[in-house]
Amino acid sequence: MSVSETLLIFVAIPLAAVLVITALSRIGRSGGTGSKRYRPGRPFDFTPVWFLSSPEHLTESARTALPEGADARELTSGEIETISAPARAGVTGGASDRW
Amino acid sequence: MTAGKSVATTDLPESRTAHPAGRPDVLNGPFTTRQLLRIDDALRVADQSTGLIFTVYVGPLDEPIREHAQRLHAGLVDPARAVLIALSPNQRVLEVVTGSEARKRIPDRDARLAALSMVAAFGGGDLAGGIITGLDQLATRAGRAA
C-alpha cells in the first residue's frame, strides 16, 4: 500500500464517519425535544404558562396581572399587607414544597 | 389542545404575538405537544369529576412565593372552589393553594401528600408527569361532585 492509500483508508474514512455522526447528532438535537428537557438545578428558559380547563375562569384583572413589559415589579412591604390580607381572611389552604 | 376547551394563558400578553408564523405561544413553554395534551386531559377529568376548578401555573414566582401563589389564586373567578398548583422549575418551588370550599374537600394534609409526590417527580426532571399525578391525587381525594 502506498502512503496515499494508507492515509485514505486510516485517516480520511474515519474522519468522514466522525463528521457524518456529528452532523446527524446536531440535527437531532435541534429538531427533537432534547433542548426542552428540564434538568433540576440547571437554568431552564421557557414562557410561563397557566393552564385552565376553560378561559372564563380567569378574571380580566388576572389576565393582565403582569403589566406589559418584562418582569413583575417588586412589592413593597405595605403592598404585601394589603394584598395578602383578603387571602388570609378567605382561609386558603394547601401545601408548599421544594425540590 | 383539544377543541379549544382548555387554554394556556401566559403571564405576558405581548409575548403572545411574538410568533406570527402561527406557532402558539404555549409551545414555547416547558412542555411538548404530547405532554400538553396529557395535562389538558388530566385537568378536564379532574374538573369534571370533582366539580372544583383545577389550574396549573408554571412560571417564575416572586418572593414571597406563597403570597404570589395566593394572588394568582385570588385572580380566578371563583377562588373558593379553585385549586391552584403553582410551580417554578428554576426556583424549584411548588405551591398548592386551595380555596375555602375546596379546602373542605382536600384537607391540607392530603394537599401536602400530593405535593410530596409531585416534588418527587419534579426532582427527577419530569414536570408533566408530576403535574398529572398531582392532579390525579388531588381529584381523587376531593371525590365526586355532590
gemmi code that builds the backbone of each chain (N, CA, C; Angstrom):
import gemmi

chains = {
    "A": [
        ("MET", (0.832, -1.203, 0.000), (0.000, 0.000, 0.000), (0.866, 1.252, 0.000)),
        ("SER", (0.497, 2.139, -0.848), (1.262, 3.387, -0.902), (0.844, 4.296, 0.257)),
        ("VAL", (1.589, 5.334, 0.457), (1.309, 6.266, 1.553), (-0.059, 6.929, 1.376)),
        ("SER", (-0.354, 7.289, 0.139), (-1.638, 7.975, -0.088), (-2.816, 7.038, 0.181)),
        ("GLU", (-2.673, 5.782, -0.188), (-3.739, 4.812, 0.080), (-3.920, 4.608, 1.586)),
        ("THR", (-2.810, 4.482, 2.295), (-2.868, 4.316, 3.754), (-3.582, 5.493, 4.401)),
        ("LEU", (-3.205, 6.690, 3.978), (-3.851, 7.890, 4.532), (-5.345, 7.874, 4.242)),
        ("LEU", (-5.695, 7.483, 3.041), (-7.102, 7.480, 2.640), (-7.918, 6.535, 3.525)),
        ("ILE", (-7.384, 5.339, 3.751), (-8.137, 4.334, 4.496), (-8.155, 4.630, 5.997)),
        ("PHE", (-7.005, 5.000, 6.550), (-6.924, 5.127, 8.017), (-7.180, 6.528, 8.541)),
        ("VAL", (-7.217, 7.533, 7.695), (-7.482, 8.907, 8.161), (-8.757, 9.465, 7.536)),
        ("ALA", (-8.822, 9.422, 6.221), (-9.957, 10.085, 5.554), (-11.276, 9.404, 5.866)),
        ("ILE", (-11.318, 8.073, 5.819), (-12.592, 7.374, 6.051), (-13.080, 7.541, 7.496)),
        ("PRO", (-12.217, 7.309, 8.523), (-12.696, 7.557, 9.886), (-13.137, 8.996, 10.095)),
        ("LEU", (-12.413, 9.932, 9.498), (-12.772, 11.343, 9.646), (-14.159, 11.612, 9.050)),
        ("ALA", (-14.404, 11.045, 7.885), (-15.702, 11.220, 7.236), (-16.810, 10.651, 8.112)),
        ("ALA", (-16.554, 9.476, 8.686), (-17.561, 8.857, 9.552), (-17.857, 9.743, 10.752)),
        ("VAL", (-16.807, 10.280, 11.372), (-16.982, 11.151, 12.544), (-17.821, 12.372, 12.166)),
        ("LEU", (-17.511, 12.962, 11.026), (-18.244, 14.155, 10.600), (-19.724, 13.856, 10.356)),
        ("VAL", (-19.993, 12.730, 9.717), (-21.385, 12.364, 9.440), (-22.154, 12.187, 10.756)),
        ("ILE", (-21.539, 11.482, 11.722), (-22.219, 11.239, 13.003), (-22.453, 12.560, 13.744)),
        ("THR", (-21.439, 13.449, 13.730), (-21.599, 14.744, 14.387), (-22.754, 15.524, 13.776)),
        ("ALA", (-22.780, 15.552, 12.438), (-23.841, 16.302, 11.755), (-25.207, 15.750, 12.119)),
        ("LEU", (-25.344, 14.427, 12.126), (-26.632, 13.808, 12.457), (-27.063, 14.135, 13.880)),
        ("SER", (-26.116, 14.104, 14.811), (-26.490, 14.376, 16.201), (-26.888, 15.836, 16.389)),
        ("ARG", (-26.229, 16.737, 15.638), (-26.621, 18.163, 15.692), (-28.058, 18.342, 15.219)),
        ("ILE", (-28.383, 17.718, 14.098), (-29.736, 17.831, 13.539), (-30.750, 17.290, 14.542)),
        ("GLY", (-30.431, 16.124, 15.101), (-31.340, 15.502, 16.059), (-31.590, 16.382, 17.257)),
        ("ARG", (-30.560, 17.069, 17.724), (-30.726, 17.882, 18.922), (-31.600, 19.105, 18.659)),
        ("SER", (-31.375, 19.754, 17.521), (-32.132, 20.983, 17.262), (-33.584, 20.674, 16.924)),
        ("GLY", (-33.833, 19.544, 16.283), (-35.199, 19.233, 15.877), (-35.986, 18.505, 16.940)),
        ("GLY", (-35.313, 17.780, 17.791), (-36.011, 16.946, 18.764), (-36.433, 17.708, 19.993)),
        ("THR", (-36.779, 16.949, 21.027), (-37.263, 17.557, 22.248), (-36.145, 17.730, 23.268)),
        ("GLY", (-34.947, 17.370, 22.905), (-33.851, 17.402, 23.866), (-33.594, 18.770, 24.461)),
        ("SER", (-33.763, 19.822, 23.642), (-33.470, 21.166, 24.123), (-34.486, 21.617, 25.163)),
        ("LYS", (-35.656, 20.969, 25.185), (-36.713, 21.380, 26.093), (-36.612, 20.694, 27.437)),
        ("ARG", (-35.766, 19.724, 27.506), (-35.694, 18.890, 28.700), (-35.343, 19.720, 29.924)),
        ("TYR", (-36.099, 19.516, 30.986), (-35.823, 20.217, 32.233), (-34.928, 19.364, 33.112)),
        ("ARG", (-33.834, 19.947, 33.550), (-32.965, 19.240, 34.492), (-32.852, 20.090, 35.744)),
        ("PRO", (-33.248, 19.539, 36.888), (-33.225, 20.317, 38.123), (-31.844, 20.890, 38.381)),
        ("GLY", (-31.815, 22.155, 38.740), (-30.553, 22.791, 39.066), (-29.920, 23.531, 37.911)),
        ("ARG", (-30.368, 23.213, 36.687), (-29.850, 23.958, 35.545), (-30.877, 24.987, 35.107)),
        ("PRO", (-30.414, 26.145, 34.673), (-31.381, 27.161, 34.236), (-32.242, 26.629, 33.092)),
        ("PHE", (-33.520, 26.935, 33.146), (-34.479, 26.397, 32.198), (-35.271, 27.574, 31.645)),
        ("ASP", (-35.104, 27.811, 30.363), (-35.708, 29.002, 29.765), (-37.013, 28.632, 29.073)),
        ("PHE", (-38.111, 29.237, 29.483), (-39.402, 28.919, 28.859), (-40.371, 30.065, 29.098)),
        ("THR", (-41.451, 30.070, 28.342), (-42.512, 31.052, 28.527), (-43.427, 30.555, 29.637)),
        ("PRO", (-43.749, 31.411, 30.623), (-44.649, 30.964, 31.685), (-46.013, 30.579, 31.116)),
        ("VAL", (-46.600, 29.545, 31.650), (-47.924, 29.117, 31.172), (-48.863, 28.926, 32.359)),
        ("TRP", (-50.122, 29.143, 32.094), (-51.136, 28.948, 33.117), (-52.260, 28.140, 32.479)),
        ("PHE", (-52.461, 26.936, 32.960), (-53.471, 26.057, 32.370), (-54.772, 26.148, 33.146)),
        ("LEU", (-55.857, 26.322, 32.407), (-57.194, 26.330, 32.989), (-58.052, 25.437, 32.120)),
        ("SER", (-59.075, 24.829, 32.715), (-59.918, 23.979, 31.878), (-60.832, 24.827, 31.003)),
        ("SER", (-61.090, 26.064, 31.407), (-61.795, 26.963, 30.491), (-61.388, 28.402, 30.817)),
        ("PRO", (-61.235, 29.227, 29.784), (-60.654, 30.557, 29.976), (-61.517, 31.483, 30.815)),
        ("GLU", (-62.834, 31.234, 30.877), (-63.686, 32.166, 31.618), (-63.498, 32.066, 33.132)),
        ("HIS", (-62.668, 31.116, 33.556), (-62.392, 31.013, 34.990), (-61.436, 32.087, 35.477)),
        ("LEU", (-60.854, 32.795, 34.538), (-59.869, 33.796, 34.910), (-60.484, 35.186, 34.812)),
        ("THR", (-60.345, 35.989, 35.865), (-60.901, 37.337, 35.802), (-60.056, 38.201, 34.882)),
        ("GLU", (-60.654, 39.282, 34.435), (-59.968, 40.165, 33.485), (-58.723, 40.773, 34.113)),
        ("SER", (-58.813, 41.065, 35.406), (-57.658, 41.698, 36.053), (-56.494, 40.719, 36.159)),
        ("ALA", (-56.820, 39.431, 36.299), (-55.747, 38.445, 36.422), (-55.052, 38.212, 35.089)),
        ("ARG", (-55.808, 38.388, 33.998), (-55.226, 38.234, 32.679), (-54.076, 39.194, 32.472)),
        ("THR", (-54.238, 40.363, 33.030), (-53.201, 41.376, 32.880), (-52.530, 41.623, 34.221)),
        ("ALA", (-52.410, 40.550, 34.994), (-51.816, 40.666, 36.327), (-50.422, 41.264, 36.253)),
        ("LEU", (-49.735, 40.893, 35.191), (-48.430, 41.495, 34.986), (-48.564, 42.543, 33.902)),
        ("PRO", (-48.051, 43.725, 34.120), (-48.129, 44.753, 33.090), (-47.308, 44.341, 31.884)),
        ("GLU", (-47.691, 44.865, 30.742), (-46.908, 44.569, 29.544), (-45.496, 45.065, 29.749)),
        ("GLY", (-44.571, 44.304, 29.246), (-43.188, 44.586, 29.566), (-42.686, 43.357, 30.266)),
        ("ALA", (-41.531, 43.402, 30.824), (-40.969, 42.154, 31.278), (-41.373, 41.748, 32.689)),
        ("ASP", (-40.557, 42.073, 33.634), (-40.687, 41.451, 34.948), (-41.766, 42.101, 35.803)),
        ("ALA", (-42.275, 41.305, 36.723), (-43.206, 41.838, 37.698), (-42.428, 42.745, 38.641)),
        ("ARG", (-43.077, 43.825, 39.022), (-42.366, 44.731, 39.917), (-42.302, 44.102, 41.304)),
        ("GLU", (-41.346, 44.593, 42.078), (-41.236, 44.060, 43.438), (-42.284, 44.718, 44.307)),
        ("LEU", (-42.745, 43.976, 45.270), (-43.727, 44.527, 46.182), (-43.004, 45.210, 47.333)),
        ("THR", (-43.559, 46.335, 47.743), (-43.041, 46.923, 48.960), (-43.772, 46.271, 50.124)),
        ("SER", (-43.263, 46.459, 51.319), (-43.855, 45.748, 52.456), (-45.313, 46.151, 52.672)),
        ("GLY", (-45.637, 47.425, 52.398), (-47.008, 47.885, 52.575), (-47.975, 47.159, 51.673)),
        ("GLU", (-47.536, 46.933, 50.422), (-48.412, 46.276, 49.451), (-48.670, 44.829, 49.835)),
        ("ILE", (-47.673, 44.192, 50.383), (-47.845, 42.800, 50.782), (-48.970, 42.692, 51.800)),
        ("GLU", (-48.993, 43.634, 52.723), (-50.045, 43.638, 53.726), (-51.414, 43.699, 53.070)),
        ("THR", (-51.596, 44.689, 52.172), (-52.931, 44.888, 51.615), (-53.321, 43.747, 50.697)),
        ("ILE", (-52.363, 43.181, 49.972), (-52.733, 42.142, 49.005), (-52.986, 40.813, 49.708)),
        ("SER", (-52.172, 40.473, 50.678), (-52.327, 39.158, 51.276), (-53.412, 39.136, 52.347)),
        ("ALA", (-53.865, 40.300, 52.778), (-54.873, 40.328, 53.837), (-56.180, 39.633, 53.441)),
        ("PRO", (-56.778, 39.942, 52.260), (-58.022, 39.244, 51.920), (-57.827, 37.749, 51.719)),
        ("ALA", (-56.659, 37.362, 51.252), (-56.394, 35.946, 51.059), (-56.424, 35.226, 52.406)),
        ("ARG", (-55.879, 35.872, 53.406), (-55.870, 35.268, 54.726), (-57.298, 35.162, 55.271)),
        ("ALA", (-58.094, 36.197, 55.006), (-59.459, 36.192, 55.501), (-60.257, 35.057, 54.854)),
        ("GLY", (-59.956, 34.771, 53.582), (-60.685, 33.723, 52.861), (-60.189, 32.328, 53.184)),
        ("VAL", (-59.311, 32.203, 54.139), (-58.693, 30.942, 54.555), (-58.390, 30.003, 53.386)),
        ("THR", (-57.367, 30.344, 52.640), (-56.909, 29.404, 51.632), (-56.027, 28.380, 52.320)),
        ("GLY", (-56.114, 27.150, 51.831), (-55.269, 26.099, 52.389), (-54.304, 25.619, 51.340)),
        ("GLY", (-53.730, 24.469, 51.553), (-52.826, 23.914, 50.558), (-51.535, 23.479, 51.183)),
        ("ALA", (-50.493, 23.466, 50.369), (-49.205, 22.993, 50.840), (-48.095, 23.664, 50.051)),
        ("SER", (-46.910, 23.683, 50.625), (-45.747, 24.211, 49.950), (-44.651, 23.155, 50.001)),
        ("ASP", (-43.877, 23.119, 48.954), (-42.757, 22.184, 48.973), (-41.692, 22.670, 48.010)),
        ("ARG", (-40.502, 22.159, 48.156), (-39.449, 22.446, 47.190), (-38.671, 21.167, 46.894)),
        ("TRP", (-37.933, 21.213, 45.777), (-37.194, 20.011, 45.424), (-35.767, 20.342, 45.073)),
    ],
    "B": [
        ("MET", (-53.982, 21.408, 21.670), (-55.046, 21.399, 22.673), (-56.316, 20.881, 22.035)),
        ("THR", (-57.102, 20.210, 22.789), (-58.277, 19.591, 22.203), (-59.419, 20.583, 22.125)),
        ("ALA", (-59.874, 20.795, 20.940), (-61.112, 21.521, 20.664), (-61.241, 22.854, 21.395)),
        ("GLY", (-60.147, 23.428, 21.764), (-60.170, 24.753, 22.381), (-60.824, 24.781, 23.743)),
        ("LYS", (-61.024, 23.620, 24.329), (-61.680, 23.589, 25.641), (-60.738, 24.095, 26.726)),
        ("SER", (-59.504, 23.838, 26.498), (-58.524, 24.188, 27.507), (-57.590, 25.247, 26.958)),
        ("VAL", (-57.217, 26.169, 27.782), (-56.300, 27.208, 27.310), (-55.094, 27.278, 28.209)),
        ("ALA", (-54.062, 27.777, 27.674), (-52.897, 28.087, 28.483), (-52.672, 29.575, 28.355)),
        ("THR", (-52.717, 30.255, 29.464), (-52.557, 31.694, 29.433), (-51.143, 32.047, 29.846)),
        ("THR", (-50.534, 32.894, 29.106), (-49.209, 33.330, 29.515), (-49.346, 34.575, 30.370)),
        ("ASP", (-48.358, 34.804, 31.154), (-48.374, 35.977, 32.013), (-48.148, 37.261, 31.231)),
        ("LEU", (-47.432, 37.141, 30.145), (-47.054, 38.345, 29.416), (-47.851, 38.433, 28.128)),
        ("PRO", (-48.841, 39.296, 28.088), (-49.726, 39.334, 26.929), (-48.992, 39.643, 25.621)),
        ("GLU", (-47.977, 40.451, 25.682), (-47.363, 40.869, 24.421), (-46.564, 39.743, 23.783)),
        ("SER", (-46.184, 38.744, 24.590), (-45.399, 37.651, 24.032), (-46.256, 36.729, 23.180)),
        ("ARG", (-47.589, 36.889, 23.291), (-48.476, 36.028, 22.535), (-48.367, 36.324, 21.031)),
        ("THR", (-48.018, 37.543, 20.721), (-47.937, 37.930, 19.320), (-46.516, 37.828, 18.781)),
        ("ALA", (-45.646, 37.263, 19.577), (-44.239, 37.256, 19.201), (-43.944, 36.262, 18.078)),
        ("HIS", (-44.898, 35.383, 17.769), (-44.636, 34.374, 16.746), (-45.700, 34.425, 15.664)),
        ("PRO", (-45.506, 35.320, 14.726), (-46.522, 35.475, 13.691), (-46.630, 34.262, 12.775)),
        ("ALA", (-45.706, 33.340, 12.873), (-45.730, 32.172, 11.991), (-46.852, 31.208, 12.344)),
        ("GLY", (-47.673, 31.549, 13.339), (-48.798, 30.703, 13.683), (-48.447, 29.670, 14.731)),
        ("ARG", (-47.253, 29.730, 15.266), (-46.865, 28.792, 16.314), (-47.426, 29.314, 17.627)),
        ("PRO", (-48.332, 28.565, 18.275), (-48.913, 29.074, 19.515), (-47.844, 29.268, 20.578)),
        ("ASP", (-48.055, 30.296, 21.372), (-47.057, 30.665, 22.361), (-46.822, 29.563, 23.382)),
        ("VAL", (-47.870, 28.775, 23.617), (-47.771, 27.751, 24.659), (-46.705, 26.708, 24.302)),
        ("LEU", (-46.398, 26.594, 23.017), (-45.376, 25.628, 22.624), (-43.972, 26.092, 23.008)),
        ("ASN", (-43.835, 27.369, 23.357), (-42.550, 27.833, 23.878), (-42.458, 27.607, 25.378)),
        ("GLY", (-43.493, 27.071, 25.939), (-43.496, 26.739, 27.358), (-42.664, 25.501, 27.596)),
        ("PRO", (-42.723, 24.987, 28.804), (-41.844, 23.880, 29.166), (-42.296, 22.518, 28.644)),
        ("PHE", (-43.396, 22.442, 27.886), (-43.927, 21.130, 27.553), (-43.992, 20.876, 26.050)),
        ("THR", (-43.916, 19.617, 25.694), (-44.107, 19.219, 24.301), (-45.606, 19.076, 24.039)),
        ("THR", (-45.952, 18.960, 22.780), (-47.370, 18.872, 22.416), (-48.038, 17.687, 23.101)),
        ("ARG", (-47.348, 16.572, 23.107), (-47.925, 15.373, 23.712), (-48.177, 15.582, 25.205)),
        ("GLN", (-47.207, 16.220, 25.874), (-47.381, 16.479, 27.308), (-48.531, 17.445, 27.547)),
        ("LEU", (-48.647, 18.444, 26.668), (-49.736, 19.415, 26.803), (-51.087, 18.720, 26.707)),
        ("LEU", (-51.185, 17.790, 25.779), (-52.449, 17.069, 25.627), (-52.769, 16.263, 26.871)),
        ("ARG", (-51.742, 15.648, 27.435), (-51.980, 14.833, 28.635), (-52.396, 15.708, 29.821)),
        ("ILE", (-51.744, 16.874, 29.956), (-52.108, 17.782, 31.051), (-53.531, 18.285, 30.855)),
        ("ASP", (-53.833, 18.623, 29.616), (-55.171, 19.094, 29.261), (-56.221, 18.075, 29.665)),
        ("ASP", (-55.933, 16.824, 29.335), (-56.853, 15.745, 29.645), (-57.007, 15.581, 31.150)),
        ("ALA", (-55.876, 15.599, 31.856), (-55.909, 15.427, 33.311), (-56.717, 16.544, 33.963)),
        ("LEU", (-56.536, 17.777, 33.467), (-57.269, 18.915, 34.020), (-58.770, 18.748, 33.791)),
        ("ARG", (-59.124, 18.332, 32.587), (-60.539, 18.216, 32.267), (-61.191, 17.137, 33.112)),
        ("VAL", (-60.505, 16.006, 33.233), (-61.049, 14.910, 34.041), (-61.197, 15.351, 35.498)),
        ("ALA", (-60.170, 16.026, 36.017), (-60.214, 16.478, 37.409), (-61.373, 17.445, 37.622)),
        ("ASP", (-61.548, 18.385, 36.708), (-62.624, 19.368, 36.831), (-63.993, 18.704, 36.774)),
        ("GLN", (-64.155, 17.827, 35.798), (-65.469, 17.234, 35.586), (-65.853, 16.299, 36.722)),
        ("SER", (-64.903, 15.540, 37.225), (-65.268, 14.560, 38.241), (-65.508, 15.215, 39.598)),
        ("THR", (-64.797, 16.286, 39.896), (-64.920, 16.858, 41.238), (-65.849, 18.060, 41.297)),
        ("GLY", (-66.016, 18.763, 40.191), (-66.801, 19.994, 40.229), (-65.996, 21.170, 40.769)),
        ("LEU", (-64.743, 20.920, 41.098), (-63.860, 22.016, 41.508), (-63.158, 22.558, 40.262)),
        ("ILE", (-62.424, 23.661, 40.430), (-61.691, 24.224, 39.301), (-60.198, 24.044, 39.571)),
        ("PHE", (-59.573, 23.206, 38.759), (-58.139, 22.983, 38.915), (-57.381, 23.832, 37.907)),
        ("THR", (-56.336, 24.484, 38.359), (-55.487, 25.233, 37.435), (-54.028, 24.951, 37.759)),
        ("VAL", (-53.204, 25.040, 36.736), (-51.774, 24.786, 36.899), (-50.998, 25.974, 36.345)),
        ("TYR", (-50.149, 26.552, 37.166), (-49.303, 27.646, 36.705), (-47.853, 27.178, 36.731)),
        ("VAL", (-47.170, 27.342, 35.618), (-45.748, 27.003, 35.559), (-45.004, 28.249, 35.126)),
        ("GLY", (-44.229, 28.800, 36.023), (-43.505, 30.017, 35.704), (-42.870, 30.581, 36.948)),
        ("PRO", (-42.152, 31.676, 36.802), (-41.462, 32.239, 37.965), (-42.445, 32.757, 39.003)),
        ("LEU", (-42.103, 32.598, 40.253), (-42.911, 33.118, 41.355), (-42.050, 34.104, 42.128)),
        ("ASP", (-42.620, 35.263, 42.438), (-41.857, 36.284, 43.157), (-41.875, 35.998, 44.649)),
        ("GLU", (-40.878, 36.509, 45.304), (-40.888, 36.468, 46.765), (-41.864, 37.526, 47.270)),
        ("PRO", (-42.630, 37.270, 48.302), (-42.785, 35.991, 48.978), (-43.624, 35.038, 48.120)),
        ("ILE", (-43.114, 33.826, 47.969), (-43.665, 32.900, 46.991), (-45.103, 32.490, 47.324)),
        ("ARG", (-45.355, 32.234, 48.592), (-46.713, 31.812, 48.984), (-47.739, 32.905, 48.644)),
        ("GLU", (-47.351, 34.161, 48.894), (-48.264, 35.275, 48.636), (-48.522, 35.422, 47.145)),
        ("HIS", (-47.473, 35.224, 46.346), (-47.659, 35.328, 44.901), (-48.628, 34.258, 44.411)),
        ("ALA", (-48.474, 33.047, 44.904), (-49.382, 31.965, 44.500), (-50.810, 32.286, 44.938)),
        ("GLN", (-50.951, 32.863, 46.124), (-52.295, 33.204, 46.605), (-52.912, 34.318, 45.775)),
        ("ARG", (-52.056, 35.238, 45.298), (-52.565, 36.307, 44.436), (-53.070, 35.733, 43.109)),
        ("LEU", (-52.324, 34.781, 42.561), (-52.766, 34.129, 41.321), (-54.099, 33.420, 41.556)),
        ("HIS", (-54.187, 32.763, 42.688), (-55.400, 32.033, 43.049), (-56.581, 32.989, 43.196)),
        ("ALA", (-56.313, 34.150, 43.819), (-57.383, 35.131, 44.029), (-57.838, 35.741, 42.708)),
        ("GLY", (-57.017, 35.629, 41.670), (-57.374, 36.177, 40.363), (-58.350, 35.313, 39.599)),
        ("LEU", (-58.669, 34.144, 40.119), (-59.641, 33.281, 39.440), (-61.049, 33.762, 39.745)),
        ("VAL", (-61.990, 33.385, 38.892), (-63.357, 33.882, 39.034), (-63.998, 33.384, 40.333)),
        ("ASP", (-63.789, 32.111, 40.647), (-64.406, 31.545, 41.838), (-63.315, 30.944, 42.726)),
        ("PRO", (-62.546, 31.798, 43.409), (-61.388, 31.270, 44.144), (-61.758, 30.271, 45.231)),
        ("ALA", (-62.968, 30.367, 45.774), (-63.346, 29.460, 46.861), (-63.326, 28.005, 46.405)),
        ("ARG", (-63.727, 27.775, 45.147), (-63.807, 26.401, 44.651), (-62.573, 26.020, 43.833)),
        ("ALA", (-61.589, 26.887, 43.791), (-60.445, 26.664, 42.903), (-59.269, 26.041, 43.633)),
        ("VAL", (-58.528, 25.238, 42.882), (-57.288, 24.654, 43.388), (-56.181, 25.050, 42.419)),
        ("LEU", (-55.184, 25.745, 42.925), (-54.083, 26.183, 42.068), (-52.824, 25.389, 42.411)),
        ("ILE", (-52.216, 24.839, 41.374), (-50.903, 24.215, 41.533), (-49.919, 25.144, 40.844)),
        ("ALA", (-49.078, 25.798, 41.617), (-48.119, 26.747, 41.043), (-46.723, 26.203, 41.256)),
        ("LEU", (-45.942, 26.108, 40.177), (-44.580, 25.633, 40.344), (-43.611, 26.471, 39.528)),
        ("SER", (-42.445, 26.636, 40.087), (-41.403, 27.370, 39.399), (-40.191, 26.453, 39.255)),
        ("PRO", (-39.962, 25.937, 38.030), (-38.867, 24.980, 37.849), (-37.501, 25.566, 38.181)),
        ("ASN", (-37.308, 26.854, 37.903), (-35.994, 27.437, 38.165), (-35.756, 27.659, 39.645)),
        ("GLN", (-36.805, 28.061, 40.376), (-36.645, 28.263, 41.814), (-36.837, 26.958, 42.570)),
        ("ARG", (-37.322, 25.954, 41.875), (-37.588, 24.640, 42.448), (-38.531, 24.720, 43.638)),
        ("VAL", (-39.625, 25.440, 43.429), (-40.645, 25.513, 44.479), (-41.988, 25.100, 43.915)),
        ("LEU", (-42.807, 24.574, 44.808), (-44.164, 24.165, 44.447), (-45.115, 24.704, 45.501)),
        ("GLU", (-46.220, 25.273, 45.040), (-47.251, 25.749, 45.968), (-48.583, 25.164, 45.522)),
        ("VAL", (-49.311, 24.607, 46.460), (-50.676, 24.170, 46.183), (-51.585, 25.079, 47.000)),
        ("VAL", (-52.472, 25.808, 46.328), (-53.391, 26.713, 47.019), (-54.815, 26.225, 46.805)),
        ("THR", (-55.522, 25.978, 47.899), (-56.917, 25.547, 47.803), (-57.812, 26.642, 48.369)),
        ("GLY", (-58.924, 26.896, 47.719), (-59.878, 27.885, 48.203), (-60.642, 27.376, 49.407)),
        ("SER", (-61.451, 28.240, 50.014), (-62.118, 27.865, 51.264), (-63.065, 26.669, 51.075)),
        ("GLU", (-63.766, 26.621, 49.943), (-64.653, 25.478, 49.674), (-63.832, 24.224, 49.357)),
        ("ALA", (-62.841, 24.419, 48.476), (-62.023, 23.289, 48.037), (-61.260, 22.683, 49.217)),
        ("ARG", (-60.961, 23.522, 50.187), (-60.181, 23.048, 51.329), (-60.946, 22.021, 52.169)),
        ("LYS", (-62.273, 22.150, 52.128), (-63.082, 21.180, 52.880), (-63.011, 19.812, 52.216)),
        ("ARG", (-62.850, 19.811, 50.889), (-62.786, 18.527, 50.166), (-61.361, 17.992, 50.137)),
        ("ILE", (-60.398, 18.899, 50.082), (-58.995, 18.480, 50.057), (-58.300, 19.077, 51.282)),
        ("PRO", (-58.232, 18.311, 52.371), (-57.559, 18.827, 53.569), (-56.081, 19.100, 53.286)),
        ("ASP", (-55.513, 19.994, 54.082), (-54.114, 20.377, 53.872), (-53.172, 19.176, 53.924)),
        ("ARG", (-53.541, 18.194, 54.737), (-52.697, 17.008, 54.866), (-52.611, 16.251, 53.535)),
        ("ASP", (-53.729, 16.188, 52.840), (-53.746, 15.491, 51.551), (-53.076, 16.323, 50.464)),
        ("ALA", (-53.231, 17.632, 50.582), (-52.539, 18.513, 49.637), (-51.032, 18.339, 49.799)),
        ("ARG", (-50.626, 18.192, 51.036), (-49.206, 18.007, 51.343), (-48.692, 16.687, 50.733)),
        ("LEU", (-49.533, 15.684, 50.838), (-49.177, 14.367, 50.301), (-49.041, 14.429, 48.781)),
        ("ALA", (-49.981, 15.110, 48.142), (-49.919, 15.267, 46.684), (-48.677, 16.079, 46.308)),
        ("ALA", (-48.391, 17.113, 47.091), (-47.218, 17.948, 46.828), (-45.947, 17.112, 46.902)),
        ("LEU", (-45.937, 16.203, 47.858), (-44.763, 15.349, 48.056), (-44.499, 14.478, 46.834)),
        ("SER", (-45.564, 13.900, 46.282), (-45.345, 13.027, 45.124), (-45.026, 13.846, 43.882)),
        ("MET", (-45.586, 15.059, 43.800), (-45.246, 15.922, 42.667), (-43.771, 16.307, 42.720)),
        ("VAL", (-43.331, 16.692, 43.910), (-41.945, 17.118, 44.081), (-40.981, 15.983, 43.747)),
        ("ALA", (-41.407, 14.749, 44.065), (-40.551, 13.605, 43.744), (-40.347, 13.494, 42.239)),
        ("ALA", (-41.435, 13.727, 41.479), (-41.316, 13.660, 40.016), (-40.516, 14.843, 39.483)),
        ("PHE", (-40.754, 16.031, 40.025), (-40.039, 17.220, 39.559), (-38.544, 17.073, 39.803)),
        ("GLY", (-38.208, 16.492, 40.946), (-36.795, 16.300, 41.279), (-36.091, 15.400, 40.280)),
        ("GLY", (-36.867, 14.519, 39.641), (-36.308, 13.667, 38.600), (-36.381, 14.308, 37.228)),
        ("GLY", (-36.832, 15.551, 37.163), (-36.874, 16.267, 35.897), (-38.158, 16.059, 35.116)),
        ("ASP", (-39.140, 15.394, 35.696), (-40.377, 15.096, 34.975), (-41.481, 16.056, 35.414)),
        ("LEU", (-41.564, 17.193, 34.734), (-42.550, 18.211, 35.129), (-43.967, 17.746, 34.809)),
        ("ALA", (-44.171, 17.326, 33.557), (-45.529, 16.955, 33.139), (-46.047, 15.771, 33.944)),
        ("GLY", (-45.200, 14.766, 34.142), (-45.605, 13.594, 34.904), (-46.019, 13.959, 36.313)),
        ("GLY", (-45.244, 14.840, 36.943), (-45.552, 15.272, 38.301), (-46.876, 16.001, 38.377)),
        ("ILE", (-47.117, 16.867, 37.399), (-48.369, 17.627, 37.387), (-49.559, 16.684, 37.244)),
        ("ILE", (-49.410, 15.713, 36.347), (-50.530, 14.799, 36.091), (-50.813, 13.926, 37.315)),
        ("THR", (-49.767, 13.394, 37.948), (-50.002, 12.595, 39.162), (-50.611, 13.460, 40.250)),
        ("GLY", (-50.106, 14.683, 40.389), (-50.623, 15.579, 41.423), (-52.097, 15.868, 41.215)),
        ("LEU", (-52.461, 16.188, 39.978), (-53.868, 16.472, 39.661), (-54.729, 15.264, 39.979)),
        ("ASP", (-54.225, 14.099, 39.593), (-54.970, 12.873, 39.816), (-55.183, 12.628, 41.305)),
        ("GLN", (-54.117, 12.824, 42.067), (-54.231, 12.590, 43.514), (-55.203, 13.559, 44.167)),
        ("LEU", (-55.082, 14.837, 43.798), (-55.967, 15.843, 44.399), (-57.419, 15.575, 44.019)),
        ("ALA", (-57.637, 15.216, 42.754), (-59.008, 14.964, 42.296), (-59.578, 13.729, 42.984)),
        ("THR", (-58.757, 12.712, 43.139), (-59.222, 11.507, 43.821), (-59.616, 11.817, 45.254)),
        ("ARG", (-58.793, 12.615, 45.907), (-59.074, 12.955, 47.308), (-60.346, 13.789, 47.418)),
        ("ALA", (-60.544, 14.688, 46.451), (-61.729, 15.553, 46.503), (-63.007, 14.761, 46.279)),
        ("GLY", (-62.908, 13.662, 45.574), (-64.073, 12.812, 45.370), (-65.029, 13.374, 44.336)),
        ("ARG", (-66.148, 12.686, 44.181), (-67.145, 13.080, 43.173), (-67.872, 14.348, 43.578)),
        ("ALA", (-68.348, 15.064, 42.571), (-69.139, 16.262, 42.847), (-70.438, 15.867, 43.524)),
        ("ALA", (-70.845, 16.660, 44.501), (-72.057, 16.324, 45.256), (-73.297, 16.474, 44.378)),
    ],
}
model = gemmi.Model(1)
for chain_id, residues in chains.items():
    chain = gemmi.Chain(chain_id)
    for i, (resn, *xyz) in enumerate(residues, 1):
        res = gemmi.Residue()
        res.name, res.seqid = resn, gemmi.SeqId(i, " ")
        for name, pos in zip(("N", "CA", "C"), xyz):
            atom = gemmi.Atom()
            atom.name, atom.element = name, gemmi.Element(name[0])
            atom.pos, atom.b_iso = gemmi.Position(*pos), 0.0
            res.add_atom(atom)
        chain.add_residue(res)
    model.add_chain(chain)
structure = gemmi.Structure()
structure.add_model(model)
structure.setup_entities()
